[in-house]
């Protein structure tokens, strides 16, 4: 796998559309590539930002999350379940927002589907993927890694259930999250802070099964685990979640 980060202009809310920015900074793309896009870049291009002096962050978190915990820990972070992911502050970010709270795109799946269609048409491609990334903190580990907020154009999960291991024992639970793995690799080269590299192109991907269409609703649903069925169920279901306003994702 090869991963190349791409520099862009500094972006503020509503300054460019995402397609305009890609026209400007993505001169070519090969068949069998995956384009990684920082969720913040997509959100800014979609105008998904709120002036910090005109909004209450706790209220924004409640609006953007499905479930949330009020900020009470030593880091003053609100843990949330947002769009079926366990993330801090419903994905709301203050870094590089130029005085704005930057939200996630309104519909992340629609964003990656739209960009995939744009790439297919612009470059005449068949097999091309798009992954929208954001950085998260994992329990009991310092530092952030990126995860896939949404993806399009490839199978996001590789299922090993029923396959034999090296000694013939059939695996019972194993699946590999391809989308998250690609996002993590892209996030590493994109960097954090002042690095103006919110795009990355991933190539040489023999382990990716491309699908030249948008994912179906059934395929999207098959990627998700309800808290009650999750391996971390004892942690996810034993805390006093409060109900947020986001019901659709």
C-alpha positions in Angstrom: 0.0 0.0 0.0 1.2 3.5 -0.9 -0.2 6.6 0.8 0.4 10.1 -0.3 -0.9 13.2 1.5 -2.0 16.2 -0.5 -1.6 19.8 0.5 -4.5 22.2 0.0 -5.3 25.8 0.4 -6.3 26.8 3.9 -10.1 26.4 3.9 -12.7 28.4 5.9 -16.4 27.6 6.1 -18.2 28.0 2.7 -15.1 29.2 0.9 -15.0 26.4 -1.7 -17.2 23.4 -2.6 -15.4 20.1 -2.1 -15.5 19.5 -5.8 -13.8 22.9 -6.4 -11.1 22.1 -4.0 -10.5 18.7 -5.6 -10.4 20.4 -9.0 -7.7 22.6 -7.6 -5.5 20.1 -5.7 -6.1 16.6 -7.2 -4.6 16.7 -10.7 -4.8 12.9 -11.3 -6.1 9.7 -9.8 -5.4 6.1 -10.9 -7.8 3.2 -11.3 -8.0 1.2 -8.0 -7.3 4.2 -5.8 -9.0 5.3 -2.6 -9.2 9.0 -1.8 -9.3 9.9 1.9 -10.8 13.2 2.9 -10.7 14.7 6.4 -14.2 15.1 7.7 -13.4 18.6 8.8 -12.5 19.6 5.2 -15.8 18.2 3.9 -17.7 19.9 6.7 -16.1 23.3 6.0 -16.8 23.0 2.3 -20.4 22.3 3.2 -20.6 25.2 5.6 -21.1 23.0 8.6 -19.6 25.4 11.1 -21.0 27.5 13.9 -19.3 30.7 15.4 -18.1 29.8 18.8 -19.3 33.1 20.3 -22.8 32.4 19.1 -23.3 28.8 20.2 -23.3 26.6 23.3 -21.1 23.5 22.7 -23.1 21.3 25.1 -26.3 22.2 23.2 -24.6 21.4 19.9 -23.4 18.1 21.2 -27.0 17.2 22.3 -28.3 18.2 18.9 -25.7 16.2 16.9 -25.6 13.0 19.0 -27.9 10.0 19.4 -26.8 9.5 23.0 -24.5 11.5 25.1 -22.9 11.8 28.6 -22.7 15.3 30.0 -19.1 16.6 30.4 -18.0 15.5 33.9 -14.6 13.8 33.5 -11.2 15.4 34.1 -10.8 16.4 30.4 -14.2 18.0 30.2 -15.1 15.8 27.2 -18.6 14.6 26.5 -18.7 11.0 25.3 -21.4 10.4 22.6 -22.8 7.8 20.3 -23.1 9.7 17.1 -24.0 8.1 13.8 -23.5 4.7 15.4 -19.9 5.5 16.5 -18.5 6.1 20.0 -16.8 9.5 19.6 -16.0 12.5 21.8 -18.3 15.6 21.5 -20.3 14.2 18.6 -17.4 14.8 16.3 -17.5 18.6 16.9 -14.0 20.1 16.6 -12.5 23.5 17.4 -9.0 22.9 15.9 -8.4 24.9 12.6 -11.9 26.2 12.7 -10.9 29.9 12.8 -13.2 30.6 15.7 -15.9 28.1 14.6 -17.2 24.8 16.0 -16.9 22.5 13.0 -19.5 19.8 12.9 -19.5 16.6 10.8 -21.1 16.8 7.3 -24.9 16.8 7.4 -25.0 13.4 5.7 -21.5 11.8 5.6 -22.6 8.9 3.4 -24.2 11.2 0.8 -20.9 13.2 0.8 -18.7 10.2 0.0 -21.2 8.9 -2.6 -21.2 12.2 -4.3 -17.4 12.5 -4.3 -17.1 9.0 -5.7 -19.4 9.9 -8.6 -17.4 13.0 -9.2 -14.1 11.1 -9.4 -15.6 8.4 -11.7 -16.8 11.1 -14.1 -13.8 13.4 -13.9 -11.1 10.7 -14.3 -13.1 8.1 -16.2 -12.6 5.5 -13.5 -14.5 2.4 -12.6 -12.9 1.1 -9.4 -12.3 4.0 -7.0 -13.1 4.5 -3.4 -13.7 7.4 -1.0 -13.3 7.4 2.8 -14.2 10.2 5.1 -11.9 10.3 8.1 -11.8 11.8 11.6 -9.4 11.3 14.5 -10.5 9.5 17.7 -8.9 8.5 21.0 -9.0 4.8 21.8 -9.4 3.7 25.5 -6.2 3.1 27.4 -4.0 4.5 24.6 -2.4 8.0 24.3 -2.7 9.7 21.0 -5.3 9.7 18.2 -5.9 7.5 15.2 -8.3 8.0 12.4 -11.5 6.1 11.7 -13.8 6.0 8.8 -16.9 8.2 9.3 -18.2 6.9 5.9 -16.9 5.1 2.8 -18.1 4.4 -0.7 -16.8 2.3 -3.6 -15.4 -0.7 -1.8 -16.4 -3.4 0.7 -15.6 -1.8 4.1 -15.5 -5.0 6.1 -13.7 -8.3 5.3 -15.5 -11.2 6.9 -13.2 -14.1 8.1 -16.0 -16.0 10.0 -15.8 -19.6 9.0 -12.4 -19.4 7.4 -9.6 -21.5 8.8 -6.6 -20.2 10.6 -3.1 -21.5 9.9 -3.9 -24.7 11.8 -7.3 -25.3 10.3 -9.4 -23.9 13.2 -12.4 -22.0 11.9 -12.6 -18.5 13.1 -15.8 -17.5 14.9 -15.9 -13.8 15.2 -13.1 -12.3 13.2 -13.8 -9.5 10.8 -11.4 -6.8 9.5 -12.6 -3.2 9.2 -11.0 -2.3 5.9 -12.4 1.2 5.9 -11.0 2.0 9.3 -7.7 0.6 8.4 -7.5 2.8 5.3 -8.6 5.8 7.3 -5.9 5.1 10.0 -3.2 4.9 7.3 -4.4 8.1 5.7 -4.7 9.9 9.0 -1.1 9.1 9.8 0.3 10.9 6.8 -2.3 13.7 6.9 -1.1 14.7 10.3 -2.7 17.0 12.9 -2.5 20.6 13.9 -1.1 23.0 11.4 -0.4 20.4 8.7 -2.4 21.6 5.6 -2.8 18.1 4.2 -6.5 17.0 4.6 -6.4 14.8 1.6 -4.6 11.5 0.9 -4.5 9.1 -2.0 -4.1 5.4 -1.2 -2.9 3.1 -4.0 -1.5 -0.5 -4.4 -4.5 -2.0 -2.5 -4.7 -5.7 -3.4 -6.8 -6.3 -0.2 -9.5 -3.9 -1.2 -12.6 -5.3 -3.1 -13.9 -2.4 -5.1 -17.6 -2.1 -5.8 -18.5 0.3 -8.6 -21.6 1.7 -7.1 -23.0 3.3 -3.9 -23.5 0.9 -1.0 -27.0 -0.3 -0.4 -29.0 0.4 2.7 -28.7 -3.3 3.6 -24.9 -3.2 3.2 -24.6 -0.1 5.4 -26.7 -1.7 8.1 -24.6 -4.9 8.0 -21.6 -2.9 9.2 -23.2 -1.8 12.4 -23.4 -3.4 15.8 -26.0 -2.5 18.4 -24.5 -1.7 21.9 -26.3 -4.7 23.3 -24.5 -7.0 20.8 -21.1 -5.3 21.0 -18.1 -7.0 22.7 -17.9 -3.9 24.9 -21.5 -4.2 25.9 -20.8 -4.1 29.6 -19.3 -0.6 29.2 -21.7 0.7 26.6 -24.9 -0.3 28.4 -24.0 0.4 32.0 -23.6 4.2 31.8 -26.5 6.7 32.2 -26.7 7.9 28.6 -29.0 10.9 27.9 -31.0 11.1 24.7 -29.7 13.3 21.9 -31.6 14.7 19.0 -29.9 12.9 16.1 -32.1 9.9 15.3 -31.5 9.2 11.6 -27.9 7.8 11.7 
